[in-house]
Amino acid sequence: MTALLLPASAPAQAFRERPARLVVPFPPGGGLDTLARTVAPRVSEILGQPIVIDNRSGAAGVIGVEIVARSAPDGHTIVVGSSGNMSIAPTLNPKQLSYKPMTDLAPVSMGVRVSSVLVVHPSLPAANVKELVALARANPGKYAFASGGSGTVLHLAGELFKLQAKIDLLHVPYKGTGPAITDLIAGQVLIMFSDPAVLTYVRAGRLRGLAQTSATRAPSIPELPTIAESGLAGYNAVSWYGFFVPSGTPSPVVEKLNGAFVRALRMPEVVAQLSASGMDAAPSSPSELGQFLKEDIDRWARVIREAGLQDK
């Protein structure tokens, strides 16, 4: 019987003194790290067990997930998975993966959903999505869009936009959202699919926000219309971060972890803190996250194939 299920006894006390590890597959400071550091203290209090944040970056978030997939399935090692390393990588870069998200990891709970933002430099003569599409159609190949990196949701959000709008835009990948925003503000690139960090500059009037990429307006970005409601029906390119443990972790352990994460994610102060960072708390059951992951893998696989991006 795993220690998570033991009653208050000497072995249970020993378990509480042994920290659990929450692996963040990216450096400190990003969205996944913010989620982990916001939620972990509350989950720790609920479980009565220390939780240590372990940043293991590399290979676009793949390395951290690999570490957890190979860990003992005892509930002591958890990873914050994301769209990139769980939904996109299996189709885009299958040769780089030593794990299969659907079989090597067990879902615990969705953490947050994050709507990306379509923004442009103020000099671009497009005040909304329809005007941007018309401009691009009239000037095929003339304009480029920036993203925080190849193979990210931000990149694929642009590819999906191109496919649905039937336009030709060049993708310019950057090593992170920050450098891309800097060049966008400077006018070196005129169009960008960004994470919500760009809203600081939009709200200050330095950039023009055209739309958000989720199917419905995210509670954290109520002022921007969606691309779907702006003329491209059915458009949806949402990022998400969720919690997983190694496959084979006993169901009662997964359920106990799920209860702790869901409770933490529903705390008003946690919801507010995440919303301030452009993230919308979205706790779920393990089965709901598992079904969502399957559908998300299939959805991005179609985009990757249609855009001709698949790793050969």
ChimeraX commands (.cxc) that place a marker at each C-alpha (Angstrom):
marker #1 position 0.00,0.00,0.00 radius 0.5
marker #1 position 1.43,3.34,-0.98 radius 0.5
marker #1 position 2.31,5.79,1.74 radius 0.5
marker #1 position -0.22,8.30,0.40 radius 0.5
marker #1 position -2.98,6.01,1.65 radius 0.5
marker #1 position -1.59,5.18,5.06 radius 0.5
marker #1 position -3.36,6.48,8.16 radius 0.5
marker #1 position -1.69,8.90,10.55 radius 0.5
marker #1 position 1.05,6.58,11.78 radius 0.5
marker #1 position 4.83,6.44,11.86 radius 0.5
marker #1 position 5.08,5.39,8.18 radius 0.5
marker #1 position 2.61,8.11,7.21 radius 0.5
marker #1 position 4.58,10.67,9.17 radius 0.5
marker #1 position 7.73,9.50,7.39 radius 0.5
marker #1 position 5.95,10.00,4.09 radius 0.5
marker #1 position 5.00,13.55,5.02 radius 0.5
marker #1 position 8.63,14.24,5.83 radius 0.5
marker #1 position 9.69,13.03,2.39 radius 0.5
marker #1 position 9.07,15.79,-0.15 radius 0.5
marker #1 position 7.17,15.10,-3.31 radius 0.5
marker #1 position 8.76,16.53,-6.46 radius 0.5
marker #1 position 6.84,18.72,-8.90 radius 0.5
marker #1 position 8.87,18.81,-12.11 radius 0.5
marker #1 position 8.57,21.94,-14.26 radius 0.5
marker #1 position 10.03,21.20,-17.72 radius 0.5
marker #1 position 11.02,24.84,-18.34 radius 0.5
marker #1 position 13.21,27.45,-16.62 radius 0.5
marker #1 position 11.89,29.58,-13.75 radius 0.5
marker #1 position 9.73,32.55,-14.66 radius 0.5
marker #1 position 7.49,31.13,-17.39 radius 0.5
marker #1 position 3.83,30.20,-17.31 radius 0.5
marker #1 position 4.33,26.60,-16.18 radius 0.5
marker #1 position 6.65,27.75,-13.41 radius 0.5
marker #1 position 4.14,30.37,-12.29 radius 0.5
marker #1 position 1.39,27.76,-12.13 radius 0.5
marker #1 position 3.57,25.34,-10.19 radius 0.5
marker #1 position 4.73,27.92,-7.64 radius 0.5
marker #1 position 1.19,29.24,-7.17 radius 0.5
marker #1 position -0.44,25.86,-6.63 radius 0.5
marker #1 position 2.29,23.80,-4.93 radius 0.5
marker #1 position 2.14,25.52,-1.49 radius 0.5
marker #1 position -1.61,24.97,-1.28 radius 0.5
marker #1 position -1.38,21.34,-2.39 radius 0.5
marker #1 position 1.39,20.83,0.16 radius 0.5
marker #1 position -0.84,22.16,2.93 radius 0.5
marker #1 position -3.75,19.98,1.84 radius 0.5
marker #1 position -1.65,16.79,1.69 radius 0.5
marker #1 position 0.43,17.63,4.75 radius 0.5
marker #1 position 3.54,16.91,2.72 radius 0.5
marker #1 position 6.37,19.11,1.39 radius 0.5
marker #1 position 6.46,19.66,-2.37 radius 0.5
marker #1 position 9.69,20.74,-4.03 radius 0.5
marker #1 position 9.68,22.51,-7.39 radius 0.5
marker #1 position 12.28,20.98,-9.71 radius 0.5
marker #1 position 12.94,22.95,-12.92 radius 0.5
marker #1 position 14.27,20.53,-15.55 radius 0.5
marker #1 position 14.33,22.45,-18.82 radius 0.5
marker #1 position 15.49,21.32,-22.23 radius 0.5
marker #1 position 14.26,20.09,-25.62 radius 0.5
marker #1 position 11.16,22.30,-25.56 radius 0.5
marker #1 position 9.91,20.74,-22.34 radius 0.5
marker #1 position 10.52,17.14,-23.35 radius 0.5
marker #1 position 13.34,16.36,-20.91 radius 0.5
marker #1 position 11.30,17.11,-17.79 radius 0.5
marker #1 position 8.44,14.91,-18.94 radius 0.5
marker #1 position 10.86,12.07,-19.74 radius 0.5
marker #1 position 12.25,12.23,-16.19 radius 0.5
marker #1 position 8.79,11.79,-14.70 radius 0.5
marker #1 position 7.75,9.09,-17.17 radius 0.5
marker #1 position 10.73,7.02,-15.96 radius 0.5
marker #1 position 10.13,7.70,-12.26 radius 0.5
marker #1 position 8.65,5.31,-9.72 radius 0.5
marker #1 position 4.82,5.32,-9.92 radius 0.5
marker #1 position 4.28,6.09,-6.24 radius 0.5
marker #1 position 2.80,9.59,-6.28 radius 0.5
marker #1 position 6.03,11.31,-5.25 radius 0.5
marker #1 position 6.93,12.62,-8.72 radius 0.5
marker #1 position 4.56,14.88,-10.65 radius 0.5
marker #1 position 5.08,16.89,-13.83 radius 0.5
marker #1 position 3.43,19.97,-15.23 radius 0.5
marker #1 position 2.74,18.94,-18.81 radius 0.5
marker #1 position 1.81,21.37,-21.55 radius 0.5
marker #1 position 0.34,21.55,-25.03 radius 0.5
marker #1 position 3.82,21.49,-26.54 radius 0.5
marker #1 position 5.31,18.46,-24.84 radius 0.5
marker #1 position 2.10,16.46,-24.50 radius 0.5
marker #1 position -0.12,17.30,-27.51 radius 0.5
marker #1 position 2.15,18.66,-30.25 radius 0.5
marker #1 position 5.50,16.87,-29.87 radius 0.5
marker #1 position 4.10,13.35,-30.47 radius 0.5
marker #1 position 3.26,14.33,-34.07 radius 0.5
marker #1 position 5.74,17.12,-34.76 radius 0.5
marker #1 position 8.87,15.51,-33.32 radius 0.5
marker #1 position 8.11,11.84,-32.56 radius 0.5
marker #1 position 11.76,10.80,-33.02 radius 0.5
marker #1 position 12.78,13.06,-30.14 radius 0.5
marker #1 position 10.40,11.48,-27.64 radius 0.5
marker #1 position 11.16,8.51,-25.43 radius 0.5
marker #1 position 7.66,8.63,-23.93 radius 0.5
marker #1 position 4.09,8.35,-25.20 radius 0.5
marker #1 position 1.81,10.81,-23.39 radius 0.5
marker #1 position -1.26,8.57,-23.56 radius 0.5
marker #1 position 0.43,5.44,-22.18 radius 0.5
marker #1 position 3.51,6.49,-20.17 radius 0.5
marker #1 position 1.84,9.14,-18.03 radius 0.5
marker #1 position -1.36,9.19,-15.98 radius 0.5
marker #1 position -3.44,12.38,-15.87 radius 0.5
marker #1 position -4.16,13.96,-12.49 radius 0.5
marker #1 position -5.91,17.26,-13.25 radius 0.5
marker #1 position -5.96,20.03,-15.78 radius 0.5
marker #1 position -4.31,23.10,-14.32 radius 0.5
marker #1 position -5.05,26.09,-16.51 radius 0.5
marker #1 position -6.02,27.08,-20.01 radius 0.5
marker #1 position -4.28,30.00,-21.66 radius 0.5
marker #1 position -5.61,31.94,-24.61 radius 0.5
marker #1 position -2.92,33.28,-26.92 radius 0.5
marker #1 position -3.24,36.74,-28.44 radius 0.5
marker #1 position -2.97,37.95,-32.03 radius 0.5
marker #1 position -1.24,41.33,-31.96 radius 0.5
marker #1 position 0.18,43.68,-34.58 radius 0.5
marker #1 position 2.43,46.71,-34.73 radius 0.5
marker #1 position 0.38,49.95,-34.83 radius 0.5
marker #1 position 1.84,50.80,-38.24 radius 0.5
marker #1 position 0.11,47.81,-39.84 radius 0.5
marker #1 position -3.07,49.00,-41.59 radius 0.5
marker #1 position -5.33,46.41,-39.96 radius 0.5
marker #1 position -7.61,47.25,-37.07 radius 0.5
marker #1 position -9.23,43.81,-36.81 radius 0.5
marker #1 position -8.93,40.22,-38.03 radius 0.5
marker #1 position -10.98,40.76,-41.18 radius 0.5
marker #1 position -8.75,43.66,-42.24 radius 0.5
marker #1 position -5.61,41.62,-41.52 radius 0.5
marker #1 position -6.87,38.73,-43.64 radius 0.5
marker #1 position -7.77,41.09,-46.49 radius 0.5
marker #1 position -4.35,42.73,-46.29 radius 0.5
marker #1 position -2.54,39.37,-46.36 radius 0.5
marker #1 position -4.64,38.10,-49.28 radius 0.5
marker #1 position -3.84,41.24,-51.26 radius 0.5
marker #1 position -0.12,40.85,-50.52 radius 0.5
marker #1 position 0.70,37.10,-50.50 radius 0.5
marker #1 position 4.07,36.34,-48.92 radius 0.5
marker #1 position 4.76,39.97,-47.99 radius 0.5
marker #1 position 4.08,39.75,-44.27 radius 0.5
marker #1 position 5.54,37.56,-41.53 radius 0.5
marker #1 position 4.29,36.52,-38.12 radius 0.5
marker #1 position 6.49,35.98,-35.10 radius 0.5
marker #1 position 6.15,33.39,-32.35 radius 0.5
marker #1 position 8.10,32.33,-29.30 radius 0.5
marker #1 position 9.52,29.28,-31.07 radius 0.5
marker #1 position 8.96,26.58,-33.67 radius 0.5
marker #1 position 6.60,23.82,-32.66 radius 0.5
marker #1 position 4.95,25.83,-29.91 radius 0.5
marker #1 position 1.23,26.47,-29.68 radius 0.5
marker #1 position 2.00,30.06,-30.65 radius 0.5
marker #1 position 3.62,28.82,-33.88 radius 0.5
marker #1 position 0.81,26.40,-34.65 radius 0.5
marker #1 position -1.80,29.05,-33.82 radius 0.5
marker #1 position -0.33,31.01,-36.71 radius 0.5
marker #1 position -0.29,27.99,-39.00 radius 0.5
marker #1 position -3.93,27.25,-38.19 radius 0.5
marker #1 position -4.76,30.91,-38.89 radius 0.5
marker #1 position -3.05,30.67,-42.28 radius 0.5
marker #1 position -4.89,27.47,-43.15 radius 0.5
marker #1 position -8.34,28.72,-42.19 radius 0.5
marker #1 position -7.89,32.20,-43.69 radius 0.5
marker #1 position -6.17,30.79,-46.80 radius 0.5
marker #1 position -3.34,33.31,-46.62 radius 0.5
marker #1 position 0.44,33.18,-47.02 radius 0.5
marker #1 position 2.47,34.43,-44.03 radius 0.5
marker #1 position 6.10,33.64,-43.26 radius 0.5
marker #1 position 6.79,32.24,-39.80 radius 0.5
marker #1 position 9.64,33.89,-37.88 radius 0.5
marker #1 position 10.48,31.85,-34.76 radius 0.5
marker #1 position 12.22,33.48,-31.79 radius 0.5
marker #1 position 13.93,31.95,-28.78 radius 0.5
marker #1 position 11.16,32.93,-26.45 radius 0.5
marker #1 position 8.24,35.32,-26.37 radius 0.5
marker #1 position 10.24,38.17,-24.83 radius 0.5
marker #1 position 12.64,38.74,-27.76 radius 0.5
marker #1 position 9.75,38.46,-30.22 radius 0.5
marker #1 position 7.73,41.13,-28.40 radius 0.5
marker #1 position 10.80,43.40,-28.38 radius 0.5
marker #1 position 11.12,43.15,-32.17 radius 0.5
marker #1 position 7.37,43.60,-32.61 radius 0.5
marker #1 position 7.43,46.83,-30.61 radius 0.5
marker #1 position 10.42,47.99,-32.69 radius 0.5
marker #1 position 8.57,47.21,-35.92 radius 0.5
marker #1 position 11.06,44.56,-37.04 radius 0.5
marker #1 position 8.13,42.18,-37.41 radius 0.5
marker #1 position 4.53,43.36,-37.71 radius 0.5
marker #1 position 2.36,40.41,-36.67 radius 0.5
marker #1 position 2.67,38.05,-33.72 radius 0.5
marker #1 position 0.89,35.24,-31.93 radius 0.5
marker #1 position 1.89,35.76,-28.31 radius 0.5
marker #1 position 1.15,34.56,-24.81 radius 0.5
marker #1 position -0.75,37.00,-22.54 radius 0.5
marker #1 position 2.50,38.74,-21.50 radius 0.5
marker #1 position 2.02,40.98,-24.54 radius 0.5
marker #1 position -1.17,42.47,-23.11 radius 0.5
marker #1 position 0.90,44.86,-20.98 radius 0.5
marker #1 position 2.00,46.59,-24.18 radius 0.5
marker #1 position -1.43,46.36,-25.79 radius 0.5
marker #1 position -3.10,48.01,-22.82 radius 0.5
marker #1 position -0.38,50.70,-22.82 radius 0.5
marker #1 position -1.12,51.47,-26.47 radius 0.5
marker #1 position 2.25,50.36,-27.80 radius 0.5
marker #1 position 0.79,47.42,-29.72 radius 0.5
marker #1 position -2.63,46.67,-31.19 radius 0.5
marker #1 position -4.49,43.59,-29.98 radius 0.5
marker #1 position -6.74,42.11,-32.65 radius 0.5
marker #1 position -8.11,38.93,-31.09 radius 0.5
marker #1 position -7.58,36.01,-28.76 radius 0.5
marker #1 position -7.19,32.45,-29.97 radius 0.5
marker #1 position -9.50,30.44,-27.71 radius 0.5
marker #1 position -12.92,29.26,-28.87 radius 0.5
marker #1 position -14.68,31.56,-26.40 radius 0.5
marker #1 position -13.44,34.68,-24.66 radius 0.5
marker #1 position -11.12,33.82,-21.79 radius 0.5
marker #1 position -12.19,35.33,-18.44 radius 0.5
marker #1 position -8.71,36.85,-18.10 radius 0.5
marker #1 position -8.96,38.71,-21.47 radius 0.5
marker #1 position -12.60,39.84,-21.74 radius 0.5
marker #1 position -11.84,42.90,-23.87 radius 0.5
marker #1 position -10.59,41.05,-26.97 radius 0.5
marker #1 position -12.89,39.17,-29.39 radius 0.5
marker #1 position -11.97,35.65,-30.45 radius 0.5
marker #1 position -10.64,34.90,-33.91 radius 0.5
marker #1 position -13.67,32.64,-34.35 radius 0.5
marker #1 position -16.13,35.46,-33.73 radius 0.5
marker #1 position -14.02,37.73,-35.96 radius 0.5
marker #1 position -14.73,35.74,-39.10 radius 0.5
marker #1 position -12.88,32.40,-38.90 radius 0.5
marker #1 position -15.58,30.14,-37.50 radius 0.5
marker #1 position -14.34,27.17,-35.50 radius 0.5
marker #1 position -10.86,28.60,-34.91 radius 0.5
marker #1 position -9.44,27.42,-31.57 radius 0.5
marker #1 position -5.80,27.39,-30.47 radius 0.5
marker #1 position -5.67,27.29,-26.70 radius 0.5
marker #1 position -2.62,26.44,-24.62 radius 0.5
marker #1 position -2.99,24.40,-21.47 radius 0.5
marker #1 position -0.93,23.15,-18.54 radius 0.5
marker #1 position -1.88,20.04,-16.59 radius 0.5
marker #1 position -0.55,17.70,-13.90 radius 0.5
marker #1 position 0.57,14.13,-14.61 radius 0.5
marker #1 position 2.25,11.26,-12.76 radius 0.5
marker #1 position 3.99,8.15,-14.12 radius 0.5
marker #1 position 1.74,5.51,-15.65 radius 0.5
marker #1 position 1.09,2.73,-13.19 radius 0.5
marker #1 position 0.53,5.03,-10.23 radius 0.5
marker #1 position -2.29,3.37,-8.23 radius 0.5
marker #1 position -5.73,4.86,-8.86 radius 0.5
marker #1 position -6.34,5.74,-5.18 radius 0.5
marker #1 position -3.11,7.75,-5.21 radius 0.5
marker #1 position -4.10,9.57,-8.38 radius 0.5
marker #1 position -7.51,10.32,-6.88 radius 0.5
marker #1 position -5.94,11.70,-3.70 radius 0.5
marker #1 position -3.62,13.93,-5.72 radius 0.5
marker #1 position -6.52,15.00,-7.93 radius 0.5
marker #1 position -8.55,16.05,-4.90 radius 0.5
marker #1 position -5.68,18.17,-3.59 radius 0.5
marker #1 position -4.96,19.89,-6.91 radius 0.5
marker #1 position -8.63,20.53,-7.67 radius 0.5
marker #1 position -9.17,22.00,-4.20 radius 0.5
marker #1 position -6.12,24.25,-4.59 radius 0.5
marker #1 position -7.10,25.40,-8.08 radius 0.5
marker #1 position -10.55,26.41,-6.84 radius 0.5
marker #1 position -9.23,28.67,-4.08 radius 0.5
marker #1 position -10.27,32.27,-4.87 radius 0.5
marker #1 position -6.80,33.64,-4.23 radius 0.5
marker #1 position -5.27,31.06,-6.58 radius 0.5
marker #1 position -7.83,31.82,-9.30 radius 0.5
marker #1 position -7.10,35.55,-8.95 radius 0.5
marker #1 position -3.33,35.12,-8.96 radius 0.5
marker #1 position -3.42,32.93,-12.07 radius 0.5
marker #1 position -5.84,35.27,-13.84 radius 0.5
marker #1 position -3.46,38.17,-13.23 radius 0.5
marker #1 position -0.88,36.18,-15.21 radius 0.5
marker #1 position -3.33,35.54,-18.07 radius 0.5
marker #1 position -4.18,31.98,-17.01 radius 0.5
marker #1 position -7.66,30.63,-16.35 radius 0.5
marker #1 position -7.87,27.91,-13.69 radius 0.5
marker #1 position -9.51,24.78,-15.13 radius 0.5
marker #1 position -9.40,21.90,-12.62 radius 0.5
marker #1 position -10.70,18.57,-13.90 radius 0.5
marker #1 position -11.02,14.90,-13.13 radius 0.5
marker #1 position -8.25,12.56,-14.35 radius 0.5
marker #1 position -10.57,11.07,-16.97 radius 0.5
marker #1 position -11.55,14.52,-18.27 radius 0.5
marker #1 position -7.89,15.47,-18.72 radius 0.5
marker #1 position -7.18,12.13,-20.40 radius 0.5
marker #1 position -10.00,12.61,-22.90 radius 0.5
marker #1 position -8.98,16.21,-23.55 radius 0.5
marker #1 position -5.38,15.14,-24.18 radius 0.5
marker #1 position -6.46,12.53,-26.73 radius 0.5
marker #1 position -8.60,15.05,-28.61 radius 0.5
marker #1 position -5.88,17.71,-28.45 radius 0.5
marker #1 position -3.25,15.35,-29.89 radius 0.5
marker #1 position -5.59,14.50,-32.77 radius 0.5
marker #1 position -6.49,18.13,-33.40 radius 0.5
marker #1 position -2.89,19.37,-33.60 radius 0.5
marker #1 position -1.88,16.35,-35.67 radius 0.5
marker #1 position -4.32,17.47,-38.37 radius 0.5
marker #1 position -2.88,21.01,-38.34 radius 0.5
marker #1 position 0.71,19.74,-38.47 radius 0.5
marker #1 position -0.04,17.45,-41.42 radius 0.5
marker #1 position -2.01,20.06,-43.36 radius 0.5
marker #1 position 0.71,22.67,-42.81 radius 0.5
marker #1 position 3.41,20.22,-43.92 radius 0.5
marker #1 position 5.34,20.48,-40.65 radius 0.5
marker #1 position 5.55,16.83,-39.68 radius 0.5
marker #1 position 8.99,15.44,-38.78 radius 0.5
marker #1 position 10.07,13.04,-41.51 radius 0.5
marker link #1:1,2 radius 0.2
marker link #1:2,3 radius 0.2
marker link #1:3,4 radius 0.2
marker link #1:4,5 radius 0.2
marker link #1:5,6 radius 0.2
marker link #1:6,7 radius 0.2
marker link #1:7,8 radius 0.2
marker link #1:8,9 radius 0.2
marker link #1:9,10 radius 0.2
marker link #1:10,11 radius 0.2
marker link #1:11,12 radius 0.2
marker link #1:12,13 radius 0.2
marker link #1:13,14 radius 0.2
marker link #1:14,15 radius 0.2
marker link #1:15,16 radius 0.2
marker link #1:16,17 radius 0.2
marker link #1:17,18 radius 0.2
marker link #1:18,19 radius 0.2
marker link #1:19,20 radius 0.2
marker link #1:20,21 radius 0.2
marker link #1:21,22 radius 0.2
marker link #1:22,23 radius 0.2
marker link #1:23,24 radius 0.2
marker link #1:24,25 radius 0.2
marker link #1:25,26 radius 0.2
marker link #1:26,27 radius 0.2
marker link #1:27,28 radius 0.2
marker link #1:28,29 radius 0.2
marker link #1:29,30 radius 0.2
marker link #1:30,31 radius 0.2
marker link #1:31,32 radius 0.2
marker link #1:32,33 radius 0.2
marker link #1:33,34 radius 0.2
marker link #1:34,35 radius 0.2
marker link #1:35,36 radius 0.2
marker link #1:36,37 radius 0.2
marker link #1:37,38 radius 0.2
marker link #1:38,39 radius 0.2
marker link #1:39,40 radius 0.2
marker link #1:40,41 radius 0.2
marker link #1:41,42 radius 0.2
marker link #1:42,43 radius 0.2
marker link #1:43,44 radius 0.2
marker link #1:44,45 radius 0.2
marker link #1:45,46 radius 0.2
marker link #1:46,47 radius 0.2
marker link #1:47,48 radius 0.2
marker link #1:48,49 radius 0.2
marker link #1:49,50 radius 0.2
marker link #1:50,51 radius 0.2
marker link #1:51,52 radius 0.2
marker link #1:52,53 radius 0.2
marker link #1:53,54 radius 0.2
marker link #1:54,55 radius 0.2
marker link #1:55,56 radius 0.2
marker link #1:56,57 radius 0.2
marker link #1:57,58 radius 0.2
marker link #1:58,59 radius 0.2
marker link #1:59,60 radius 0.2
marker link #1:60,61 radius 0.2
marker link #1:61,62 radius 0.2
marker link #1:62,63 radius 0.2
marker link #1:63,64 radius 0.2
marker link #1:64,65 radius 0.2
marker link #1:65,66 radius 0.2
marker link #1:66,67 radius 0.2
marker link #1:67,68 radius 0.2
marker link #1:68,69 radius 0.2
marker link #1:69,70 radius 0.2
marker link #1:70,71 radius 0.2
marker link #1:71,72 radius 0.2
marker link #1:72,73 radius 0.2
marker link #1:73,74 radius 0.2
marker link #1:74,75 radius 0.2
marker link #1:75,76 radius 0.2
marker link #1:76,77 radius 0.2
marker link #1:77,78 radius 0.2
marker link #1:78,79 radius 0.2
marker link #1:79,80 radius 0.2
marker link #1:80,81 radius 0.2
marker link #1:81,82 radius 0.2
marker link #1:82,83 radius 0.2
marker link #1:83,84 radius 0.2
marker link #1:84,85 radius 0.2
marker link #1:85,86 radius 0.2
marker link #1:86,87 radius 0.2
marker link #1:87,88 radius 0.2
marker link #1:88,89 radius 0.2
marker link #1:89,90 radius 0.2
marker link #1:90,91 radius 0.2
marker link #1:91,92 radius 0.2
marker link #1:92,93 radius 0.2
marker link #1:93,94 radius 0.2
marker link #1:94,95 radius 0.2
marker link #1:95,96 radius 0.2
marker link #1:96,97 radius 0.2
marker link #1:97,98 radius 0.2
marker link #1:98,99 radius 0.2
marker link #1:99,100 radius 0.2
marker link #1:100,101 radius 0.2
marker link #1:101,102 radius 0.2
marker link #1:102,103 radius 0.2
marker link #1:103,104 radius 0.2
marker link #1:104,105 radius 0.2
marker link #1:105,106 radius 0.2
marker link #1:106,107 radius 0.2
marker link #1:107,108 radius 0.2
marker link #1:108,109 radius 0.2
marker link #1:109,110 radius 0.2
marker link #1:110,111 radius 0.2
marker link #1:111,112 radius 0.2
marker link #1:112,113 radius 0.2
marker link #1:113,114 radius 0.2
marker link #1:114,115 radius 0.2
marker link #1:115,116 radius 0.2
marker link #1:116,117 radius 0.2
marker link #1:117,118 radius 0.2
marker link #1:118,119 radius 0.2
marker link #1:119,120 radius 0.2
marker link #1:120,121 radius 0.2
marker link #1:121,122 radius 0.2
marker link #1:122,123 radius 0.2
marker link #1:123,124 radius 0.2
marker link #1:124,125 radius 0.2
marker link #1:125,126 radius 0.2
marker link #1:126,127 radius 0.2
marker link #1:127,128 radius 0.2
marker link #1:128,129 radius 0.2
marker link #1:129,130 radius 0.2
marker link #1:130,131 radius 0.2
marker link #1:131,132 radius 0.2
marker link #1:132,133 radius 0.2
marker link #1:133,134 radius 0.2
marker link #1:134,135 radius 0.2
marker link #1:135,136 radius 0.2
marker link #1:136,137 radius 0.2
marker link #1:137,138 radius 0.2
marker link #1:138,139 radius 0.2
marker link #1:139,140 radius 0.2
marker link #1:140,141 radius 0.2
marker link #1:141,142 radius 0.2
marker link #1:142,143 radius 0.2
marker link #1:143,144 radius 0.2
marker link #1:144,145 radius 0.2
marker link #1:145,146 radius 0.2
marker link #1:146,147 radius 0.2
marker link #1:147,148 radius 0.2
marker link #1:148,149 radius 0.2
marker link #1:149,150 radius 0.2
marker link #1:150,151 radius 0.2
marker link #1:151,152 radius 0.2
marker link #1:152,153 radius 0.2
marker link #1:153,154 radius 0.2
marker link #1:154,155 radius 0.2
marker link #1:155,156 radius 0.2
marker link #1:156,157 radius 0.2
marker link #1:157,158 radius 0.2
marker link #1:158,159 radius 0.2
marker link #1:159,160 radius 0.2
marker link #1:160,161 radius 0.2
marker link #1:161,162 radius 0.2
marker link #1:162,163 radius 0.2
marker link #1:163,164 radius 0.2
marker link #1:164,165 radius 0.2
marker link #1:165,166 radius 0.2
marker link #1:166,167 radius 0.2
marker link #1:167,168 radius 0.2
marker link #1:168,169 radius 0.2
marker link #1:169,170 radius 0.2
marker link #1:170,171 radius 0.2
marker link #1:171,172 radius 0.2
marker link #1:172,173 radius 0.2
marker link #1:173,174 radius 0.2
marker link #1:174,175 radius 0.2
marker link #1:175,176 radius 0.2
marker link #1:176,177 radius 0.2
marker link #1:177,178 radius 0.2
marker link #1:178,179 radius 0.2
marker link #1:179,180 radius 0.2
marker link #1:180,181 radius 0.2
marker link #1:181,182 radius 0.2
marker link #1:182,183 radius 0.2
marker link #1:183,184 radius 0.2
marker link #1:184,185 radius 0.2
marker link #1:185,186 radius 0.2
marker link #1:186,187 radius 0.2
marker link #1:187,188 radius 0.2
marker link #1:188,189 radius 0.2
marker link #1:189,190 radius 0.2
marker link #1:190,191 radius 0.2
marker link #1:191,192 radius 0.2
marker link #1:192,193 radius 0.2
marker link #1:193,194 radius 0.2
marker link #1:194,195 radius 0.2
marker link #1:195,196 radius 0.2
marker link #1:196,197 radius 0.2
marker link #1:197,198 radius 0.2
marker link #1:198,199 radius 0.2
marker link #1:199,200 radius 0.2
marker link #1:200,201 radius 0.2
marker link #1:201,202 radius 0.2
marker link #1:202,203 radius 0.2
marker link #1:203,204 radius 0.2
marker link #1:204,205 radius 0.2
marker link #1:205,206 radius 0.2
marker link #1:206,207 radius 0.2
marker link #1:207,208 radius 0.2
marker link #1:208,209 radius 0.2
marker link #1:209,210 radius 0.2
marker link #1:210,211 radius 0.2
marker link #1:211,212 radius 0.2
marker link #1:212,213 radius 0.2
marker link #1:213,214 radius 0.2
marker link #1:214,215 radius 0.2
marker link #1:215,216 radius 0.2
marker link #1:216,217 radius 0.2
marker link #1:217,218 radius 0.2
marker link #1:218,219 radius 0.2
marker link #1:219,220 radius 0.2
marker link #1:220,221 radius 0.2
marker link #1:221,222 radius 0.2
marker link #1:222,223 radius 0.2
marker link #1:223,224 radius 0.2
marker link #1:224,225 radius 0.2
marker link #1:225,226 radius 0.2
marker link #1:226,227 radius 0.2
marker link #1:227,228 radius 0.2
marker link #1:228,229 radius 0.2
marker link #1:229,230 radius 0.2
marker link #1:230,231 radius 0.2
marker link #1:231,232 radius 0.2
marker link #1:232,233 radius 0.2
marker link #1:233,234 radius 0.2
marker link #1:234,235 radius 0.2
marker link #1:235,236 radius 0.2
marker link #1:236,237 radius 0.2
marker link #1:237,238 radius 0.2
marker link #1:238,239 radius 0.2
marker link #1:239,240 radius 0.2
marker link #1:240,241 radius 0.2
marker link #1:241,242 radius 0.2
marker link #1:242,243 radius 0.2
marker link #1:243,244 radius 0.2
marker link #1:244,245 radius 0.2
marker link #1:245,246 radius 0.2
marker link #1:246,247 radius 0.2
marker link #1:247,248 radius 0.2
marker link #1:248,249 radius 0.2
marker link #1:249,250 radius 0.2
marker link #1:250,251 radius 0.2
marker link #1:251,252 radius 0.2
marker link #1:252,253 radius 0.2
marker link #1:253,254 radius 0.2
marker link #1:254,255 radius 0.2
marker link #1:255,256 radius 0.2
marker link #1:256,257 radius 0.2
marker link #1:257,258 radius 0.2
marker link #1:258,259 radius 0.2
marker link #1:259,260 radius 0.2
marker link #1:260,261 radius 0.2
marker link #1:261,262 radius 0.2
marker link #1:262,263 radius 0.2
marker link #1:263,264 radius 0.2
marker link #1:264,265 radius 0.2
marker link #1:265,266 radius 0.2
marker link #1:266,267 radius 0.2
marker link #1:267,268 radius 0.2
marker link #1:268,269 radius 0.2
marker link #1:269,270 radius 0.2
marker link #1:270,271 radius 0.2
marker link #1:271,272 radius 0.2
marker link #1:272,273 radius 0.2
marker link #1:273,274 radius 0.2
marker link #1:274,275 radius 0.2
marker link #1:275,276 radius 0.2
marker link #1:276,277 radius 0.2
marker link #1:277,278 radius 0.2
marker link #1:278,279 radius 0.2
marker link #1:279,280 radius 0.2
marker link #1:280,281 radius 0.2
marker link #1:281,282 radius 0.2
marker link #1:282,283 radius 0.2
marker link #1:283,284 radius 0.2
marker link #1:284,285 radius 0.2
marker link #1:285,286 radius 0.2
marker link #1:286,287 radius 0.2
marker link #1:287,288 radius 0.2
marker link #1:288,289 radius 0.2
marker link #1:289,290 radius 0.2
marker link #1:290,291 radius 0.2
marker link #1:291,292 radius 0.2
marker link #1:292,293 radius 0.2
marker link #1:293,294 radius 0.2
marker link #1:294,295 radius 0.2
marker link #1:295,296 radius 0.2
marker link #1:296,297 radius 0.2
marker link #1:297,298 radius 0.2
marker link #1:298,299 radius 0.2
marker link #1:299,300 radius 0.2
marker link #1:300,301 radius 0.2
marker link #1:301,302 radius 0.2
marker link #1:302,303 radius 0.2
marker link #1:303,304 radius 0.2
marker link #1:304,305 radius 0.2
marker link #1:305,306 radius 0.2
marker link #1:306,307 radius 0.2
marker link #1:307,308 radius 0.2
marker link #1:308,309 radius 0.2
marker link #1:309,310 radius 0.2
marker link #1:310,311 radius 0.2
marker link #1:311,312 radius 0.2
view
